[in-house]
Amino acid sequence: MTSVAKITAECPSCGSKRLVCHDELHELALAHLDCDAFYAAIEKRDRPEWRELPLIVGGRHRGVVAACCYLARAHGVRSAMPMFQALKACPDAIVVRPDMKRYRQASEAFRAMMLKLTPLVEPLSIDEAYMDLGGTEALHETSTAALLVQLAREVEDTLGITVSVGLSYNKFLAKIASNLDKPRGFSVIGRAEASAFLADKPVEMLWGVGRALQQRLARDRITRIGDLIPFDEQTLVARYGKIGHSLYGFARGQDERSVNPEREAKSLSSEITLERDTSDLEQLRTTLWKLCETLSNRMKKAAVLGCGVTLKLKTADFRLLTRSRRLDAPSRSAEAMFRTAEVLLEGEADGRAFRLIGVGASPLLAADPLHQGELFEAASGDGPVDQVMDNIQEKFGTKAVIRGRGFGVSLQRQGPSKVE
C-alpha cells in the first residue's frame, strides 16, 4: 500500500485490507523487489524464538551493523552504525554474526522464483532486483501486478521472508516505490502523478546524489526535487557535470535505463574488522592473505579476473584509507593479489593501529575458460598450481591442501612462486 495508490476498504473474497487501487495498476510492468531486513529475517526464520526480539547482525564487540530487524530500527539502530553505538541504543538486542552461506542460498532461491516469471531480472545485490514483466501477461494469463502479488506470497510461504514491491514505468521510480511502505509493502507510482509526487521530495532521493552533491545543490538553494524543474538540461550539465543529465531526467520522472539481466559487478572485495586494533605487520599480513584467498574463491565462482587490487584500511580512530595498484596481468590468483596488496600494506604500516583491513579486485573481466597460464605464473589467471589445489579442495574440502601462508607464516617476497 502507498500514499500514491488509492487504498480500498477490503477484499470481498478474503477480507484483507491490504488492497491497492490505481488507475495505471495493470498498465505498469517494471518492478523493484527488495527483501525486508534480509539478513535479520533469515536469522529470525531459523530461530523462531527470536521473532519478537530486536536483532542485529554483525560482530558482537567490534565492527559495524551489517543488518538489523525493524524492532532494532525502532530504537535507532541502522546499517553501517558502529556496533558500540547500536548496543548503546538497543542494549537488549540479540547480536549474531553473519552467515553468508545461508543468505546466499536464500538469495539464489529468490532469484530462481523471479526468473520463472521473466528472464529480464537484474540483481542489484543479494536481496534486491529489478524485473521487467512487459509482454508476459498473455503467457501467464494475468497482469504484472497480480504476478508480483503471487510472487511475494510465494517468497513468504517458501522462504519464510517478506519482500516489498515497487511498481512503476521505469527503474528510478520503481526503486523509490519499493521503499514507500516497508516492510511487506506494495507501492505504485504511475505516469500521471510522478512529477507531483517527486516535487516536494528531498534531492538525496535521486540516484547519484550523495552527501557532497547534496551540499553543493543546497548552496544553490536546491533542496527539493521540484527545485530542479526551472533549470534546463544544459544548465544542469554545465553546473554539475555529467550527473546533470540524470538530475534533469529524474526530476521529471524520466529514466531510459532498461533492465539488464547481464549486469556485471564492477568489483569484488573481502574485508574484516579485527577483534583488537593492531599495528603488528605480521598479523596484518596473515589476515590479508586469508582475505585474498576468500576473494580469489569468490572470483572463481563468478568466473572473473581482476585488473587491479585495492587495499582498504581503517585506523583505530575510524579514518578510512584506500590504496590501489594495477596487476601485471588480469588475475584471480590469491598469490598474485596478495603480493600486490602486501606492498601497499607495507607502505601504510608505519606504527599506526588498524581496526579493519580489506582487499578488493577491480575492474573485473570475464575469465577465459581456456586460459591455463604458465607453470610458475602467479600474476595472471590460474596457473596449474591453483587448478590442482582447486580440484583437491573441491573433492576433499578447503582444508585438504593450503599454501604455506595459510599457517600464518610470512614468506619473504621473491621471484615467481614455485610449486608448493
MIKOL-46116 format. One record per residue (C-alpha): x, y, z; residue in three letters. Coordinates in Angstrom, 2 decimals, m for minus. Example, Ala and Ser with C-alpha at 12.3 -4.5 7.8 and 13.67 -1.06 7.14 Angstrom:
2
<c1:12.30	c2:m4.50	c3:7.80	res:ALA>
<c1:13.67	c2:m1.06	c3:7.14	res:SER>
END
This chain:
420
<c1:0.00	c2:0.00	c3:0.00	res:MET>
<c1:1.13	c2:3.56	c3:m0.56	res:THR>
<c1:0.05	c2:7.16	c3:m0.44	res:SER>
<c1:0.41	c2:7.25	c3:m4.19	res:VAL>
<c1:m2.07	c2:4.46	c3:m4.79	res:ALA>
<c1:m5.64	c2:4.61	c3:m3.55	res:LYS>
<c1:m6.49	c2:2.23	c3:m0.73	res:ILE>
<c1:m9.80	c2:0.40	c3:m0.92	res:THR>
<c1:m11.73	c2:m0.92	c3:2.07	res:ALA>
<c1:m11.27	c2:m4.69	c3:1.98	res:GLU>
<c1:m11.20	c2:m7.65	c3:m0.36	res:CYS>
<c1:m14.67	c2:m9.15	c3:m0.88	res:PRO>
<c1:m13.11	c2:m12.63	c3:m1.20	res:SER>
<c1:m10.73	c2:m12.88	c3:1.75	res:CYS>
<c1:m11.44	c2:m9.74	c3:3.78	res:GLY>
<c1:m7.87	c2:m8.43	c3:3.55	res:SER>
<c1:m7.40	c2:m4.69	c3:3.94	res:LYS>
<c1:m4.08	c2:m4.76	c3:2.08	res:ARG>
<c1:m5.56	c2:m3.67	c3:m1.23	res:LEU>
<c1:m4.23	c2:m1.21	c3:m3.79	res:VAL>
<c1:m6.30	c2:0.56	c3:m6.41	res:CYS>
<c1:m4.56	c2:2.64	c3:m9.06	res:HIS>
<c1:m5.69	c2:3.84	c3:m12.47	res:ASP>
<c1:m2.48	c2:2.53	c3:m14.10	res:GLU>
<c1:m2.11	c2:m0.61	c3:m11.98	res:LEU>
<c1:m2.48	c2:m3.06	c3:m14.86	res:HIS>
<c1:m0.52	c2:m0.98	c3:m17.37	res:GLU>
<c1:2.80	c2:m0.85	c3:m15.50	res:LEU>
<c1:5.38	c2:m3.60	c3:m15.96	res:ALA>
<c1:8.66	c2:m2.59	c3:m14.34	res:LEU>
<c1:9.19	c2:m3.59	c3:m10.73	res:ALA>
<c1:11.80	c2:m3.38	c3:m8.00	res:HIS>
<c1:11.70	c2:m6.10	c3:m5.33	res:LEU>
<c1:13.54	c2:m5.62	c3:m2.05	res:ASP>
<c1:13.67	c2:m8.23	c3:0.71	res:CYS>
<c1:12.79	c2:m6.75	c3:4.10	res:ASP>
<c1:15.68	c2:m6.73	c3:6.61	res:ALA>
<c1:17.07	c2:m9.70	c3:4.70	res:PHE>
<c1:19.89	c2:m10.96	c3:6.95	res:TYR>
<c1:17.87	c2:m10.43	c3:10.12	res:ALA>
<c1:14.80	c2:m12.05	c3:8.54	res:ALA>
<c1:16.79	c2:m15.20	c3:7.72	res:ILE>
<c1:18.07	c2:m15.36	c3:11.30	res:GLU>
<c1:14.58	c2:m14.97	c3:12.77	res:LYS>
<c1:13.16	c2:m17.50	c3:10.33	res:ARG>
<c1:15.65	c2:m20.10	c3:11.57	res:ASP>
<c1:15.29	c2:m19.13	c3:15.24	res:ARG>
<c1:11.55	c2:m18.56	c3:15.81	res:PRO>
<c1:12.15	c2:m17.75	c3:19.49	res:GLU>
<c1:13.80	c2:m14.50	c3:18.33	res:TRP>
<c1:10.81	c2:m13.40	c3:16.26	res:ARG>
<c1:9.58	c2:m10.76	c3:18.74	res:GLU>
<c1:13.05	c2:m9.62	c3:19.88	res:LEU>
<c1:15.34	c2:m6.89	c3:18.47	res:PRO>
<c1:18.12	c2:m8.50	c3:16.45	res:LEU>
<c1:21.36	c2:m7.15	c3:14.99	res:ILE>
<c1:23.60	c2:m8.93	c3:12.50	res:VAL>
<c1:27.29	c2:m8.09	c3:12.93	res:GLY>
<c1:30.24	c2:m8.55	c3:15.27	res:GLY>
<c1:29.43	c2:m8.51	c3:18.97	res:ARG>
<c1:32.15	c2:m6.18	c3:20.23	res:HIS>
<c1:33.73	c2:m4.74	c3:17.11	res:ARG>
<c1:32.82	c2:m3.61	c3:13.65	res:GLY>
<c1:29.58	c2:m2.21	c3:12.34	res:VAL>
<c1:25.97	c2:m3.29	c3:11.96	res:VAL>
<c1:25.58	c2:m5.39	c3:8.81	res:ALA>
<c1:21.79	c2:m5.51	c3:9.16	res:ALA>
<c1:19.07	c2:m5.29	c3:11.79	res:CYS>
<c1:15.40	c2:m6.10	c3:12.16	res:CYS>
<c1:12.66	c2:m3.48	c3:12.31	res:TYR>
<c1:12.36	c2:m3.79	c3:16.08	res:LEU>
<c1:16.01	c2:m2.75	c3:16.41	res:ALA>
<c1:15.47	c2:0.05	c3:13.91	res:ARG>
<c1:12.72	c2:1.41	c3:16.16	res:ALA>
<c1:15.44	c2:2.00	c3:18.76	res:HIS>
<c1:17.56	c2:3.95	c3:16.26	res:GLY>
<c1:19.83	c2:1.14	c3:15.07	res:VAL>
<c1:20.89	c2:1.44	c3:11.43	res:ARG>
<c1:23.07	c2:m0.48	c3:8.98	res:SER>
<c1:26.73	c2:0.63	c3:8.98	res:ALA>
<c1:26.39	c2:2.03	c3:12.51	res:MET>
<c1:29.35	c2:1.19	c3:14.79	res:PRO>
<c1:28.34	c2:m1.74	c3:16.96	res:MET>
<c1:29.07	c2:0.04	c3:20.24	res:PHE>
<c1:26.61	c2:2.77	c3:19.26	res:GLN>
<c1:23.99	c2:0.22	c3:18.21	res:ALA>
<c1:24.22	c2:m1.62	c3:21.54	res:LEU>
<c1:24.04	c2:1.66	c3:23.40	res:LYS>
<c1:20.82	c2:2.48	c3:21.55	res:ALA>
<c1:19.41	c2:m1.04	c3:21.95	res:CYS>
<c1:21.25	c2:m2.85	c3:24.77	res:PRO>
<c1:18.82	c2:m5.78	c3:24.84	res:ASP>
<c1:19.35	c2:m6.67	c3:21.20	res:ALA>
<c1:20.47	c2:m10.15	c3:20.19	res:ILE>
<c1:23.68	c2:m9.93	c3:18.14	res:VAL>
<c1:24.58	c2:m12.69	c3:15.67	res:VAL>
<c1:27.45	c2:m12.97	c3:13.22	res:ARG>
<c1:26.56	c2:m13.00	c3:9.50	res:PRO>
<c1:26.13	c2:m16.41	c3:7.89	res:ASP>
<c1:26.67	c2:m15.60	c3:4.23	res:MET>
<c1:26.22	c2:m19.18	c3:3.09	res:LYS>
<c1:22.60	c2:m19.24	c3:4.32	res:ARG>
<c1:21.94	c2:m15.75	c3:2.96	res:TYR>
<c1:23.28	c2:m16.69	c3:m0.48	res:ARG>
<c1:21.13	c2:m19.84	c3:m0.55	res:GLN>
<c1:18.01	c2:m17.78	c3:0.15	res:ALA>
<c1:19.08	c2:m15.20	c3:m2.43	res:SER>
<c1:19.54	c2:m17.84	c3:m5.12	res:GLU>
<c1:16.12	c2:m19.31	c3:m4.37	res:ALA>
<c1:14.57	c2:m15.84	c3:m4.52	res:PHE>
<c1:16.20	c2:m15.16	c3:m7.88	res:ARG>
<c1:15.03	c2:m18.51	c3:m9.25	res:ALA>
<c1:11.44	c2:m17.59	c3:m8.39	res:MET>
<c1:11.77	c2:m14.31	c3:m10.28	res:MET>
<c1:13.32	c2:m16.00	c3:m13.31	res:LEU>
<c1:10.31	c2:m18.31	c3:m13.59	res:LYS>
<c1:8.25	c2:m15.24	c3:m14.48	res:LEU>
<c1:10.66	c2:m13.40	c3:m16.78	res:THR>
<c1:14.27	c2:m13.67	c3:m17.99	res:PRO>
<c1:14.57	c2:m9.90	c3:m17.52	res:LEU>
<c1:15.81	c2:m9.92	c3:m13.93	res:VAL>
<c1:18.62	c2:m7.56	c3:m12.94	res:GLU>
<c1:20.07	c2:m8.28	c3:m9.49	res:PRO>
<c1:21.33	c2:m5.21	c3:m7.64	res:LEU>
<c1:22.56	c2:m7.00	c3:m4.55	res:SER>
<c1:21.98	c2:m10.20	c3:m2.61	res:ILE>
<c1:18.48	c2:m9.10	c3:m1.57	res:ASP>
<c1:17.07	c2:m6.86	c3:m4.32	res:GLU>
<c1:16.47	c2:m6.89	c3:m8.06	res:ALA>
<c1:14.64	c2:m5.22	c3:m10.92	res:TYR>
<c1:12.13	c2:m7.17	c3:m13.03	res:MET>
<c1:10.69	c2:m6.24	c3:m16.41	res:ASP>
<c1:7.44	c2:m8.16	c3:m16.88	res:LEU>
<c1:6.34	c2:m6.34	c3:m20.01	res:GLY>
<c1:4.76	c2:m8.68	c3:m22.54	res:GLY>
<c1:4.31	c2:m11.59	c3:m20.11	res:THR>
<c1:0.62	c2:m11.02	c3:m19.44	res:GLU>
<c1:m0.52	c2:m13.37	c3:m22.23	res:ALA>
<c1:1.93	c2:m16.07	c3:m21.16	res:LEU>
<c1:0.88	c2:m16.00	c3:m17.52	res:HIS>
<c1:m2.74	c2:m15.04	c3:m18.25	res:GLU>
<c1:m2.75	c2:m12.30	c3:m15.65	res:THR>
<c1:m1.43	c2:m8.77	c3:m15.13	res:SER>
<c1:2.00	c2:m7.76	c3:m13.88	res:THR>
<c1:0.55	c2:m6.52	c3:m10.60	res:ALA>
<c1:m1.17	c2:m9.86	c3:m9.96	res:ALA>
<c1:2.03	c2:m11.77	c3:m10.79	res:LEU>
<c1:4.00	c2:m9.69	c3:m8.32	res:LEU>
<c1:1.47	c2:m10.31	c3:m5.57	res:VAL>
<c1:1.68	c2:m14.04	c3:m6.25	res:GLN>
<c1:5.49	c2:m13.88	c3:m6.24	res:LEU>
<c1:5.60	c2:m12.01	c3:m2.92	res:ALA>
<c1:3.28	c2:m14.62	c3:m1.39	res:ARG>
<c1:5.42	c2:m17.47	c3:m2.77	res:GLU>
<c1:8.58	c2:m15.94	c3:m1.31	res:VAL>
<c1:6.91	c2:m15.58	c3:2.07	res:GLU>
<c1:5.46	c2:m19.10	c3:2.08	res:ASP>
<c1:8.55	c2:m20.84	c3:0.69	res:THR>
<c1:11.49	c2:m18.89	c3:2.07	res:LEU>
<c1:9.92	c2:m17.53	c3:5.26	res:GLY>
<c1:10.89	c2:m13.91	c3:4.50	res:ILE>
<c1:8.95	c2:m10.95	c3:3.15	res:THR>
<c1:9.57	c2:m8.62	c3:0.22	res:VAL>
<c1:8.44	c2:m5.11	c3:m0.61	res:SER>
<c1:7.43	c2:m4.40	c3:m4.20	res:VAL>
<c1:7.65	c2:m1.15	c3:m6.13	res:GLY>
<c1:5.78	c2:m0.99	c3:m9.46	res:LEU>
<c1:6.21	c2:1.80	c3:m11.98	res:SER>
<c1:7.12	c2:2.61	c3:m15.57	res:TYR>
<c1:10.90	c2:2.97	c3:m15.05	res:ASN>
<c1:13.69	c2:1.76	c3:m12.76	res:LYS>
<c1:14.17	c2:5.01	c3:m10.88	res:PHE>
<c1:10.57	c2:5.25	c3:m9.74	res:LEU>
<c1:10.17	c2:1.51	c3:m9.13	res:ALA>
<c1:13.06	c2:1.58	c3:m6.67	res:LYS>
<c1:11.61	c2:4.60	c3:m4.88	res:ILE>
<c1:8.19	c2:2.91	c3:m4.72	res:ALA>
<c1:9.55	c2:m0.27	c3:m3.11	res:SER>
<c1:10.76	c2:1.78	c3:m0.15	res:ASN>
<c1:7.50	c2:3.64	c3:0.48	res:LEU>
<c1:5.65	c2:1.07	c3:2.56	res:ASP>
<c1:8.20	c2:m1.28	c3:4.11	res:LYS>
<c1:8.01	c2:m3.94	c3:5.32	res:PRO>
<c1:5.80	c2:m6.20	c3:3.18	res:ARG>
<c1:4.67	c2:m3.29	c3:1.06	res:GLY>
<c1:3.28	c2:m2.97	c3:m2.46	res:PHE>
<c1:3.51	c2:0.57	c3:m3.85	res:SER>
<c1:2.71	c2:2.03	c3:m7.24	res:VAL>
<c1:3.87	c2:5.24	c3:m8.92	res:ILE>
<c1:2.23	c2:5.93	c3:m12.27	res:GLY>
<c1:2.95	c2:8.41	c3:m15.01	res:ARG>
<c1:0.06	c2:10.70	c3:m14.10	res:ALA>
<c1:1.26	c2:11.56	c3:m10.59	res:GLU>
<c1:5.06	c2:11.11	c3:m10.91	res:ALA>
<c1:6.00	c2:14.79	c3:m11.24	res:SER>
<c1:3.72	c2:15.91	c3:m8.43	res:ALA>
<c1:4.87	c2:13.06	c3:m6.21	res:PHE>
<c1:8.56	c2:13.94	c3:m6.69	res:LEU>
<c1:8.23	c2:17.71	c3:m6.37	res:ALA>
<c1:8.45	c2:18.00	c3:m2.57	res:ASP>
<c1:10.83	c2:15.08	c3:m2.00	res:LYS>
<c1:14.43	c2:15.80	c3:m0.87	res:PRO>
<c1:17.08	c2:15.78	c3:m3.61	res:VAL>
<c1:19.01	c2:13.00	c3:m1.85	res:GLU>
<c1:16.23	c2:10.65	c3:m3.00	res:MET>
<c1:17.64	c2:10.97	c3:m6.53	res:LEU>
<c1:20.00	c2:8.25	c3:m7.72	res:TRP>
<c1:23.59	c2:9.52	c3:m7.74	res:GLY>
<c1:23.06	c2:12.36	c3:m5.24	res:VAL>
<c1:25.46	c2:11.68	c3:m2.36	res:GLY>
<c1:26.37	c2:13.91	c3:0.53	res:ARG>
<c1:28.84	c2:16.05	c3:m1.42	res:ALA>
<c1:26.45	c2:16.76	c3:m4.29	res:LEU>
<c1:23.60	c2:17.31	c3:m1.85	res:GLN>
<c1:25.62	c2:20.02	c3:m0.11	res:GLN>
<c1:26.55	c2:21.57	c3:m3.43	res:ARG>
<c1:22.92	c2:21.64	c3:m4.53	res:LEU>
<c1:21.92	c2:23.14	c3:m1.19	res:ALA>
<c1:24.39	c2:26.00	c3:m1.72	res:ARG>
<c1:22.47	c2:26.69	c3:m4.94	res:ASP>
<c1:19.20	c2:26.61	c3:m2.97	res:ARG>
<c1:18.16	c2:23.28	c3:m4.44	res:ILE>
<c1:16.92	c2:21.06	c3:m1.62	res:THR>
<c1:13.76	c2:19.56	c3:m3.12	res:ARG>
<c1:13.45	c2:17.68	c3:m6.39	res:ILE>
<c1:10.96	c2:20.26	c3:m7.62	res:GLY>
<c1:13.65	c2:22.93	c3:m7.28	res:ASP>
<c1:15.39	c2:21.37	c3:m10.30	res:LEU>
<c1:12.45	c2:21.85	c3:m12.67	res:ILE>
<c1:13.15	c2:25.52	c3:m13.61	res:PRO>
<c1:16.63	c2:24.59	c3:m14.93	res:PHE>
<c1:17.17	c2:23.28	c3:m18.45	res:ASP>
<c1:19.38	c2:20.24	c3:m19.03	res:GLU>
<c1:22.28	c2:22.22	c3:m20.50	res:GLN>
<c1:22.46	c2:24.46	c3:m17.44	res:THR>
<c1:22.50	c2:21.49	c3:m15.05	res:LEU>
<c1:25.25	c2:19.75	c3:m17.01	res:VAL>
<c1:27.34	c2:22.92	c3:m17.13	res:ALA>
<c1:26.94	c2:23.40	c3:m13.40	res:ARG>
<c1:27.21	c2:19.81	c3:m12.10	res:TYR>
<c1:28.83	c2:17.80	c3:m14.88	res:GLY>
<c1:27.52	c2:14.54	c3:m16.35	res:LYS>
<c1:25.23	c2:13.93	c3:m13.39	res:ILE>
<c1:23.29	c2:16.96	c3:m14.66	res:GLY>
<c1:21.70	c2:14.76	c3:m17.36	res:HIS>
<c1:20.31	c2:12.44	c3:m14.69	res:SER>
<c1:19.17	c2:15.31	c3:m12.46	res:LEU>
<c1:17.18	c2:16.77	c3:m15.33	res:TYR>
<c1:15.50	c2:13.49	c3:m16.27	res:GLY>
<c1:14.86	c2:12.10	c3:m12.79	res:PHE>
<c1:13.29	c2:15.35	c3:m11.60	res:ALA>
<c1:10.73	c2:14.87	c3:m14.36	res:ARG>
<c1:10.19	c2:11.18	c3:m13.64	res:GLY>
<c1:12.24	c2:10.12	c3:m16.68	res:GLN>
<c1:14.67	c2:7.19	c3:m16.77	res:ASP>
<c1:15.64	c2:5.47	c3:m20.02	res:GLU>
<c1:17.68	c2:2.65	c3:m18.41	res:ARG>
<c1:16.42	c2:m0.81	c3:m19.28	res:SER>
<c1:16.52	c2:m3.89	c3:m17.07	res:VAL>
<c1:19.82	c2:m5.62	c3:m17.83	res:ASN>
<c1:19.93	c2:m9.31	c3:m16.85	res:PRO>
<c1:23.64	c2:m9.47	c3:m17.75	res:GLU>
<c1:24.63	c2:m6.64	c3:m15.45	res:ARG>
<c1:28.09	c2:m7.42	c3:m14.12	res:GLU>
<c1:29.63	c2:m6.44	c3:m10.84	res:ALA>
<c1:32.33	c2:m3.78	c3:m11.21	res:LYS>
<c1:34.31	c2:m5.06	c3:m8.26	res:SER>
<c1:34.53	c2:m7.79	c3:m5.64	res:LEU>
<c1:36.02	c2:m7.43	c3:m2.19	res:SER>
<c1:36.52	c2:m9.08	c3:1.17	res:SER>
<c1:37.16	c2:m7.34	c3:4.48	res:GLU>
<c1:37.17	c2:m7.99	c3:8.20	res:ILE>
<c1:37.02	c2:m5.93	c3:11.37	res:THR>
<c1:39.78	c2:m7.16	c3:13.68	res:LEU>
<c1:38.98	c2:m8.33	c3:17.19	res:GLU>
<c1:41.53	c2:m5.82	c3:18.51	res:ARG>
<c1:43.25	c2:m2.83	c3:16.98	res:ASP>
<c1:46.70	c2:m3.86	c3:15.83	res:THR>
<c1:49.85	c2:m2.36	c3:14.35	res:SER>
<c1:51.52	c2:m5.77	c3:14.06	res:ASP>
<c1:52.58	c2:m6.11	c3:10.42	res:LEU>
<c1:52.85	c2:m9.90	c3:10.61	res:GLU>
<c1:49.30	c2:m10.20	c3:11.92	res:GLN>
<c1:48.06	c2:m7.84	c3:9.22	res:LEU>
<c1:49.90	c2:m9.86	c3:6.54	res:ARG>
<c1:48.36	c2:m13.11	c3:7.77	res:THR>
<c1:44.87	c2:m11.58	c3:7.77	res:THR>
<c1:45.45	c2:m10.06	c3:4.33	res:LEU>
<c1:46.40	c2:m13.45	c3:2.92	res:TRP>
<c1:43.20	c2:m15.04	c3:4.24	res:LYS>
<c1:41.17	c2:m12.22	c3:2.70	res:LEU>
<c1:42.94	c2:m12.72	c3:m0.64	res:CYS>
<c1:42.03	c2:m16.43	c3:m0.53	res:GLU>
<c1:38.40	c2:m15.58	c3:0.16	res:THR>
<c1:38.38	c2:m13.00	c3:m2.64	res:LEU>
<c1:40.02	c2:m15.44	c3:m5.04	res:SER>
<c1:37.36	c2:m18.08	c3:m4.34	res:ASN>
<c1:34.59	c2:m15.56	c3:m4.96	res:ARG>
<c1:36.17	c2:m14.52	c3:m8.25	res:MET>
<c1:36.47	c2:m18.12	c3:m9.38	res:LYS>
<c1:32.80	c2:m18.74	c3:m8.64	res:LYS>
<c1:31.90	c2:m15.57	c3:m10.56	res:ALA>
<c1:34.28	c2:m16.54	c3:m13.42	res:ALA>
<c1:36.02	c2:m13.16	c3:m13.43	res:VAL>
<c1:39.55	c2:m11.77	c3:m13.37	res:LEU>
<c1:40.66	c2:m8.57	c3:m11.68	res:GLY>
<c1:42.83	c2:m5.96	c3:m13.38	res:CYS>
<c1:43.82	c2:m4.23	c3:m10.16	res:GLY>
<c1:43.88	c2:m4.60	c3:m6.39	res:VAL>
<c1:42.66	c2:m2.16	c3:m3.74	res:THR>
<c1:43.76	c2:m2.32	c3:m0.11	res:LEU>
<c1:41.33	c2:m0.92	c3:2.46	res:LYS>
<c1:42.39	c2:0.01	c3:5.98	res:LEU>
<c1:40.56	c2:1.72	c3:8.82	res:LYS>
<c1:42.60	c2:3.21	c3:11.63	res:THR>
<c1:41.76	c2:2.97	c3:15.32	res:ALA>
<c1:40.27	c2:6.47	c3:15.12	res:ASP>
<c1:38.00	c2:5.39	c3:12.20	res:PHE>
<c1:39.98	c2:7.10	c3:9.45	res:ARG>
<c1:39.48	c2:5.19	c3:6.19	res:LEU>
<c1:42.44	c2:4.61	c3:3.84	res:LEU>
<c1:42.32	c2:3.04	c3:0.37	res:THR>
<c1:45.31	c2:2.32	c3:m1.85	res:ARG>
<c1:45.19	c2:0.77	c3:m5.33	res:SER>
<c1:47.62	c2:m0.73	c3:m7.82	res:ARG>
<c1:47.20	c2:m2.49	c3:m11.16	res:ARG>
<c1:48.24	c2:m6.11	c3:m11.51	res:LEU>
<c1:50.85	c2:m7.11	c3:m14.08	res:ASP>
<c1:48.08	c2:m9.02	c3:m15.87	res:ALA>
<c1:44.40	c2:m9.74	c3:m15.13	res:PRO>
<c1:44.21	c2:m12.33	c3:m12.37	res:SER>
<c1:42.11	c2:m14.08	c3:m9.77	res:ARG>
<c1:45.07	c2:m15.76	c3:m8.10	res:SER>
<c1:45.21	c2:m15.23	c3:m4.33	res:ALA>
<c1:49.00	c2:m15.23	c3:m4.56	res:GLU>
<c1:49.11	c2:m12.54	c3:m7.25	res:ALA>
<c1:46.66	c2:m10.31	c3:m5.41	res:MET>
<c1:48.43	c2:m10.84	c3:m2.08	res:PHE>
<c1:51.86	c2:m9.90	c3:m3.45	res:ARG>
<c1:50.46	c2:m6.64	c3:m4.83	res:THR>
<c1:48.35	c2:m5.82	c3:m1.77	res:ALA>
<c1:51.26	c2:m6.66	c3:0.56	res:GLU>
<c1:53.34	c2:m3.90	c3:m1.00	res:VAL>
<c1:50.51	c2:m1.44	c3:m0.39	res:LEU>
<c1:50.15	c2:m2.66	c3:3.19	res:LEU>
<c1:53.85	c2:m2.19	c3:3.92	res:GLU>
<c1:53.58	c2:1.37	c3:2.68	res:GLY>
<c1:50.89	c2:2.16	c3:5.28	res:GLU>
<c1:52.09	c2:0.05	c3:8.23	res:ALA>
<c1:54.05	c2:2.82	c3:9.93	res:ASP>
<c1:53.14	c2:2.02	c3:13.52	res:GLY>
<c1:49.51	c2:3.09	c3:13.32	res:ARG>
<c1:46.96	c2:0.68	c3:14.77	res:ALA>
<c1:44.24	c2:m0.59	c3:12.41	res:PHE>
<c1:40.78	c2:m1.91	c3:13.26	res:ARG>
<c1:39.76	c2:m3.07	c3:9.78	res:LEU>
<c1:41.53	c2:m4.49	c3:6.74	res:ILE>
<c1:40.09	c2:m5.41	c3:3.37	res:GLY>
<c1:41.11	c2:m6.21	c3:m0.19	res:VAL>
<c1:39.22	c2:m5.76	c3:m3.44	res:GLY>
<c1:39.64	c2:m6.50	c3:m7.14	res:ALA>
<c1:38.56	c2:m4.14	c3:m9.92	res:SER>
<c1:37.80	c2:m3.60	c3:m12.71	res:PRO>
<c1:36.60	c2:m7.10	c3:m13.47	res:LEU>
<c1:36.85	c2:m9.04	c3:m16.73	res:LEU>
<c1:35.15	c2:m12.26	c3:m17.75	res:ALA>
<c1:37.60	c2:m15.13	c3:m17.28	res:ALA>
<c1:38.72	c2:m17.09	c3:m20.33	res:ASP>
<c1:38.00	c2:m20.75	c3:m19.51	res:PRO>
<c1:40.70	c2:m21.84	c3:m21.95	res:LEU>
<c1:43.42	c2:m19.81	c3:m20.26	res:HIS>
<c1:45.87	c2:m22.14	c3:m18.49	res:GLN>
<c1:48.77	c2:m19.86	c3:m17.66	res:GLY>
<c1:52.43	c2:m20.78	c3:m17.31	res:GLU>
<c1:53.64	c2:m23.33	c3:m14.78	res:LEU>
<c1:55.07	c2:m20.78	c3:m12.36	res:PHE>
<c1:52.73	c2:m17.97	c3:m13.32	res:GLU>
<c1:51.37	c2:m16.15	c3:m10.27	res:ALA>
<c1:50.39	c2:m12.93	c3:m11.94	res:ALA>
<c1:47.69	c2:m13.92	c3:m14.39	res:SER>
<c1:44.69	c2:m16.18	c3:m14.38	res:GLY>
<c1:45.07	c2:m19.54	c3:m12.64	res:ASP>
<c1:48.31	c2:m21.43	c3:m13.07	res:GLY>
<c1:48.39	c2:m25.23	c3:m12.77	res:PRO>
<c1:49.17	c2:m24.90	c3:m9.05	res:VAL>
<c1:45.89	c2:m23.07	c3:m8.45	res:ASP>
<c1:43.98	c2:m25.52	c3:m10.60	res:GLN>
<c1:45.37	c2:m28.58	c3:m8.83	res:VAL>
<c1:44.63	c2:m27.04	c3:m5.42	res:MET>
<c1:41.09	c2:m26.18	c3:m6.53	res:ASP>
<c1:40.49	c2:m29.76	c3:m7.66	res:ASN>
<c1:41.78	c2:m31.21	c3:m4.38	res:ILE>
<c1:39.79	c2:m28.76	c3:m2.24	res:GLN>
<c1:36.62	c2:m29.37	c3:m4.21	res:GLU>
<c1:36.94	c2:m33.13	c3:m3.64	res:LYS>
<c1:38.30	c2:m33.25	c3:m0.08	res:PHE>
<c1:37.42	c2:m29.87	c3:1.44	res:GLY>
<c1:39.00	c2:m26.44	c3:1.66	res:THR>
<c1:41.48	c2:m27.52	c3:4.35	res:LYS>
<c1:42.80	c2:m30.55	c3:2.46	res:ALA>
<c1:45.61	c2:m28.52	c3:0.92	res:VAL>
<c1:46.66	c2:m24.95	c3:1.62	res:ILE>
<c1:49.62	c2:m22.73	c3:0.83	res:ARG>
<c1:52.29	c2:m22.07	c3:3.43	res:GLY>
<c1:50.85	c2:m18.62	c3:4.07	res:ARG>
<c1:47.77	c2:m20.29	c3:5.45	res:GLY>
<c1:49.76	c2:m21.33	c3:8.52	res:PHE>
<c1:50.30	c2:m17.69	c3:9.44	res:GLY>
<c1:53.93	c2:m17.71	c3:8.33	res:VAL>
<c1:55.03	c2:m14.63	c3:6.41	res:SER>
<c1:57.06	c2:m15.64	c3:3.34	res:LEU>
<c1:59.61	c2:m13.18	c3:2.02	res:GLN>
<c1:58.76	c2:m11.63	c3:m1.31	res:ARG>
<c1:60.85	c2:m13.11	c3:m4.09	res:GLN>
<c1:60.52	c2:m14.22	c3:m7.71	res:GLY>
<c1:57.64	c2:m16.20	c3:m9.23	res:PRO>
<c1:56.10	c2:m18.81	c3:m6.91	res:SER>
<c1:57.23	c2:m22.36	c3:m7.18	res:LYS>
<c1:55.07	c2:m25.43	c3:m6.67	res:VAL>
<c1:54.00	c2:m25.64	c3:m3.03	res:GLU>
END
